[in-house]
Amino acid sequence: MSAWFASPPPDAAIEIAPEGVSVAALGGRGRDATVHNYATEALAPGLVVPKLTAGNIVDREAVARAVAVALERATLRPRRVALVIPDVAARVSLVRFDRIPDRREDLDQLVRWQVRKAAPFPVDEASLSYAPGIRTSDGGGEFIVVLARQDVVREYESVCEELGLHAGLVDVVTLSVLNLFLASSAPSNDWLAVHMRPDYVSLAIMRGEHMIFFRNRAEGEEEALADVVHQTSMYYQDRLGGQQFVRVLLGGMARTATAFDDARRSIEQRLGVHVESIDPTSVAPLTDRISPNAELRAMLAPLVGILLRAQRETVAA
């Protein structure tokens, strides 16, 4: 859904997260895609500290060594990679315009002017990407905008460069997870995705293939996840003209062993709907035919999502 750079299709995907690095590669394309290589390697606490306005990679060489170990374990020797970074390393927002300029240059300037007002750092020092969202009948519409400090993005890219890899596609983790469904069979009506990580949780409301809401909440904040989901649901009904979610999806990993199941139960109680697990292997099965556990599904979801997105964009180009 967002990209800072364009390049030939990646050979593999790499995610760099505080708890560890993960790698994966696909065989086949589209509906015939399969996951044929994957691995993960844990990181010591404090090596990656995601922040929006400060440095993220504390020890580049140590993180690069972990990536090298994961690639070796997965028997992968890529040259071009897609890179997934934490949600909290960037800001995802939706901006609405009453009229969309015809010229791309004018639209670029308009988007930059709009996000400049709320950006926590100078937009001139930012990597910025945007994608079209919902269009209105009177010629207006929304755009999904992803903003990150250039030097922060470069920190993550430099880990790849340390190993001779070119990161031609960069995206944040939850948008990569959403691309699992955009690459296969996104519901035609409204759906909610909740993606958990030990340090934060992100919520996205989708109207078919278009995002209409995004929120990121730090795990340390006092609001319980169920309350945040409830508030999001109320906003959806009151401000976004929503009626009911046709699907509610939950994925990722939590800080404790029971937190994920607790989150599922609390969301079901709050919304009164069944919560489905995000399973990337339903879109791209594993070639070794093993039954993936929750940890493996969480690890693969953003990697498969960004690779399927890259395939889709290559075909479109």
C-alpha positions as CSV (number, residue, x, y, z in Angstrom):
1,M,0.0,0.0,0.0
2,S,3.0,2.3,0.3
3,A,6.5,2.3,-1.0
4,W,9.4,4.7,-0.8
5,F,11.3,3.2,-3.7
6,A,10.6,1.1,-6.8
7,S,12.8,-1.6,-8.2
8,P,12.7,-5.0,-10.0
9,P,10.9,-7.7,-8.0
10,P,12.7,-8.7,-4.8
11,D,14.2,-12.1,-4.4
12,A,13.2,-12.3,-0.7
13,A,11.7,-10.2,2.1
14,I,13.3,-9.2,5.4
15,E,11.7,-7.9,8.5
16,I,13.7,-6.1,11.2
17,A,11.9,-5.9,14.5
18,P,13.0,-5.3,18.1
19,E,12.6,-9.0,19.0
20,G,14.3,-10.4,15.9
21,V,14.8,-10.5,12.2
22,S,12.8,-12.7,9.8
23,V,13.4,-13.7,6.2
24,A,11.2,-15.5,3.6
25,A,11.0,-16.1,-0.2
26,L,8.2,-17.2,-2.4
27,G,8.0,-19.6,-5.3
28,G,5.3,-19.2,-7.9
29,R,3.2,-16.1,-8.4
30,G,-0.3,-14.9,-7.5
31,R,-2.7,-17.7,-6.5
32,D,0.1,-20.2,-7.2
33,A,2.5,-18.6,-4.8
34,T,4.1,-20.8,-2.1
35,V,6.5,-20.1,0.8
36,H,9.6,-22.2,0.1
37,N,12.2,-20.7,2.3
38,Y,12.0,-18.9,5.7
39,A,13.8,-18.4,8.9
40,T,14.1,-16.1,11.9
41,E,16.9,-15.1,14.3
42,A,16.3,-13.5,17.7
43,L,17.9,-10.1,18.6
44,A,19.2,-9.1,22.0
45,P,17.1,-6.5,23.7
46,G,18.0,-2.9,22.8
47,L,19.6,-3.5,19.4
48,V,16.5,-2.2,17.6
49,V,14.5,0.5,19.3
50,P,11.7,1.8,16.9
51,K,10.9,5.4,17.2
52,L,9.4,8.0,14.9
53,T,11.7,10.9,15.8
54,A,15.0,9.3,16.8
55,G,17.4,6.6,15.7
56,N,16.2,3.0,15.6
57,I,19.2,0.8,14.9
58,V,21.5,0.9,17.9
59,D,24.1,-1.7,16.7
60,R,24.0,-2.1,12.9
61,E,26.7,-4.8,12.7
62,A,24.9,-7.0,15.3
63,V,21.6,-6.7,13.4
64,A,23.3,-7.4,10.1
65,R,24.9,-10.5,11.6
66,A,21.4,-11.7,12.7
67,V,20.1,-11.1,9.2
68,A,23.0,-13.1,7.7
69,V,22.3,-16.0,10.1
70,A,18.6,-16.0,9.1
71,L,19.4,-16.0,5.4
72,E,21.9,-18.8,5.8
73,R,19.5,-20.8,7.8
74,A,16.9,-20.3,5.1
75,T,19.5,-21.1,2.4
76,L,18.7,-17.8,0.7
77,R,21.2,-15.7,-1.2
78,P,19.2,-12.7,-2.5
79,R,20.5,-9.6,-4.1
80,R,17.3,-7.5,-4.1
81,V,15.0,-7.6,-1.0
82,A,11.8,-6.1,0.2
83,L,12.2,-4.6,3.7
84,V,9.6,-4.5,6.4
85,I,10.1,-2.1,9.3
86,P,8.0,-1.4,12.5
87,D,4.9,0.6,12.3
88,V,6.2,3.0,14.9
89,A,9.2,3.9,12.8
90,A,6.8,5.8,10.4
91,R,3.5,7.7,10.6
92,V,0.5,6.4,8.6
93,S,-2.3,8.9,8.0
94,L,-5.2,9.6,5.8
95,V,-5.6,13.0,4.1
96,R,-8.7,14.2,2.2
97,F,-8.9,16.7,-0.6
98,D,-12.0,18.2,-2.0
99,R,-10.4,18.3,-5.4
100,I,-7.5,16.2,-6.7
101,P,-5.0,17.9,-9.0
102,D,-4.6,16.5,-12.5
103,R,-0.8,16.9,-12.5
104,R,1.3,14.5,-10.4
105,E,3.6,17.3,-9.5
106,D,0.8,19.4,-8.1
107,L,-0.6,16.4,-6.2
108,D,2.9,15.8,-4.7
109,Q,3.1,19.4,-3.4
110,L,-0.5,19.3,-2.1
111,V,0.2,16.1,-0.1
112,R,3.4,17.5,1.3
113,W,1.7,20.7,2.3
114,Q,-1.1,18.8,4.0
115,V,1.1,16.5,6.1
116,R,3.6,19.3,6.9
117,K,1.2,20.8,9.4
118,A,1.2,17.8,11.7
119,A,4.6,16.2,10.9
120,P,6.9,15.9,14.0
121,F,9.9,16.7,11.8
122,P,10.6,18.8,8.7
123,V,8.9,17.2,5.7
124,D,12.0,18.1,3.6
125,E,13.9,15.5,5.7
126,A,11.3,12.8,5.3
127,S,10.7,9.8,3.1
128,L,7.1,10.2,2.0
129,S,4.9,7.9,0.0
130,Y,1.2,8.0,-0.7
131,A,-1.5,5.8,-2.4
132,P,-5.0,6.6,-3.5
133,G,-7.9,5.7,-1.2
134,I,-11.6,6.3,-1.4
135,R,-12.8,8.6,-4.2
136,T,-15.9,10.8,-3.9
137,S,-18.5,11.5,-6.6
138,D,-17.6,15.2,-6.7
139,G,-14.0,14.7,-7.7
140,G,-12.4,14.6,-4.3
141,G,-10.8,11.7,-2.4
142,E,-8.5,10.4,0.3
143,F,-4.9,9.3,0.2
144,I,-3.0,7.0,2.5
145,V,0.3,8.7,3.4
146,V,3.3,7.1,5.0
147,L,6.0,9.5,6.4
148,A,9.3,8.6,8.0
149,R,12.5,10.3,8.7
150,Q,15.0,9.7,5.8
151,D,17.8,8.9,8.2
152,V,15.7,6.4,10.1
153,V,14.8,4.6,6.8
154,R,18.5,4.7,5.9
155,E,19.4,2.9,9.1
156,Y,17.3,-0.1,8.2
157,E,18.5,0.0,4.6
158,S,22.1,0.1,5.8
159,V,21.7,-3.2,7.6
160,C,20.9,-4.7,4.2
161,E,23.8,-2.9,2.5
162,E,26.1,-4.3,5.1
163,L,25.4,-7.7,3.5
164,G,25.5,-6.5,-0.1
165,L,21.7,-6.4,-0.4
166,H,19.6,-3.8,-2.1
167,A,16.3,-2.9,-0.4
168,G,14.3,-1.7,-3.3
169,L,10.9,-1.8,-1.5
170,V,10.3,-0.6,2.0
171,D,7.0,-0.8,3.9
172,V,5.7,-0.9,7.5
173,V,4.6,-4.2,9.0
174,T,0.8,-3.7,9.3
175,L,0.4,-2.4,5.8
176,S,2.4,-5.4,4.6
177,V,0.0,-7.7,6.5
178,L,-3.0,-6.0,4.8
179,N,-1.5,-6.7,1.5
180,L,-2.0,-10.4,2.1
181,F,-5.7,-9.7,1.6
182,L,-5.4,-7.1,-1.1
183,A,-3.3,-9.6,-3.1
184,S,-5.9,-12.4,-2.8
185,S,-9.5,-11.8,-1.9
186,A,-10.2,-8.7,0.1
187,P,-13.8,-8.5,1.4
188,S,-16.0,-6.2,-0.7
189,N,-17.5,-4.6,2.4
190,D,-16.0,-3.2,5.6
191,W,-13.5,-5.2,7.6
192,L,-11.2,-4.6,10.6
193,A,-7.7,-5.8,11.0
194,V,-6.0,-5.7,14.4
195,H,-2.2,-6.4,14.3
196,M,-0.3,-6.9,17.6
197,R,3.3,-6.6,18.4
198,P,4.9,-6.7,21.9
199,D,5.4,-2.9,22.0
200,Y,2.4,-1.7,20.0
201,V,-0.9,-2.6,18.3
202,S,-2.2,-1.2,15.0
203,L,-5.8,-1.1,13.9
204,A,-7.0,-0.6,10.3
205,I,-10.5,-0.3,8.9
206,M,-10.8,-1.3,5.3
207,R,-13.7,-0.6,3.0
208,G,-13.1,-3.2,0.4
209,E,-9.6,-2.6,-0.8
210,H,-9.4,0.9,0.5
211,M,-8.2,1.9,4.0
212,I,-10.5,4.4,5.7
213,F,-9.0,4.4,9.2
214,F,-5.6,3.7,10.8
215,R,-4.5,3.9,14.4
216,N,-1.4,2.9,16.2
217,R,-1.2,2.6,20.0
218,A,1.8,2.0,22.2
219,E,1.6,-1.1,24.4
220,G,2.5,1.0,27.4
221,E,-0.5,3.2,27.2
222,E,-3.2,2.6,29.8
223,E,-6.1,2.0,27.4
224,A,-6.9,-1.7,27.2
225,L,-7.0,-3.2,23.7
226,A,-10.7,-4.0,24.0
227,D,-11.4,-0.4,24.8
228,V,-9.4,0.9,21.8
229,V,-11.2,-1.6,19.6
230,H,-14.5,-0.4,21.0
231,Q,-13.6,3.3,20.5
232,T,-12.5,2.5,16.9
233,S,-15.9,0.7,16.3
234,M,-17.8,3.8,17.6
235,Y,-15.8,6.1,15.4
236,Y,-16.4,3.8,12.5
237,Q,-20.2,4.0,13.0
238,D,-20.5,7.7,14.0
239,R,-18.0,9.3,11.6
240,L,-17.3,6.8,8.8
241,G,-20.9,5.7,8.0
242,G,-20.2,2.2,9.0
243,Q,-22.8,-0.5,9.9
244,Q,-21.0,-3.7,10.6
245,F,-17.7,-5.4,9.9
246,V,-18.0,-8.4,7.6
247,R,-14.7,-9.7,9.0
248,V,-12.5,-9.0,12.0
249,L,-9.0,-10.3,11.7
250,L,-6.4,-10.6,14.4
251,G,-2.7,-11.3,13.9
252,G,0.8,-10.7,15.1
253,M,2.4,-11.5,18.4
254,A,1.9,-10.3,22.0
255,R,4.1,-9.7,25.0
256,T,2.9,-12.7,26.9
257,A,1.8,-16.2,26.0
258,T,-1.9,-15.6,27.0
259,A,-2.2,-12.0,25.8
260,F,-3.1,-12.9,22.2
261,D,-6.0,-15.3,23.2
262,D,-7.1,-12.7,25.8
263,A,-7.3,-10.1,23.1
264,R,-9.3,-12.4,20.8
265,R,-11.9,-13.0,23.6
266,S,-12.2,-9.4,24.6
267,I,-12.6,-8.2,21.0
268,E,-15.3,-10.8,20.3
269,Q,-17.1,-9.7,23.5
270,R,-16.9,-6.0,22.6
271,L,-17.9,-6.3,19.0
272,G,-20.1,-9.4,19.2
273,V,-18.4,-11.0,16.1
274,H,-16.2,-13.9,15.5
275,V,-12.5,-13.0,15.3
276,E,-10.4,-14.8,12.6
277,S,-6.7,-15.4,12.8
278,I,-4.5,-13.9,10.1
279,D,-3.0,-16.9,8.3
280,P,-0.6,-16.1,5.4
281,T,-0.4,-19.8,4.5
282,S,-4.1,-19.7,3.4
283,V,-2.8,-17.4,0.6
284,A,0.7,-18.8,0.0
285,P,1.0,-22.4,1.5
286,L,4.3,-23.8,2.9
287,T,6.0,-26.1,0.5
288,D,7.1,-28.4,3.3
289,R,3.4,-28.9,4.1
290,I,3.8,-28.5,7.9
291,S,0.9,-27.0,9.9
292,P,2.1,-23.6,11.0
293,N,1.7,-22.6,14.6
294,A,0.7,-19.0,15.7
295,E,4.3,-17.9,15.9
296,L,5.2,-19.0,12.4
297,R,2.0,-17.4,11.0
298,A,2.9,-14.1,12.7
299,M,6.4,-14.2,11.4
300,L,5.4,-14.9,7.8
301,A,2.4,-12.6,7.4
302,P,4.2,-9.3,6.7
303,L,6.9,-11.0,4.6
304,V,4.4,-12.9,2.4
305,G,2.3,-9.7,2.2
306,I,5.0,-7.5,0.9
307,L,6.2,-10.1,-1.6
308,L,2.8,-10.6,-3.0
309,R,2.4,-6.8,-3.3
310,A,5.7,-6.6,-5.2
311,Q,4.5,-9.3,-7.6
312,R,1.2,-7.5,-8.1
313,E,2.9,-4.1,-8.8
314,T,5.3,-5.8,-11.3
315,V,2.4,-7.2,-13.3
316,A,0.6,-3.8,-13.2
317,A,3.7,-2.0,-14.4
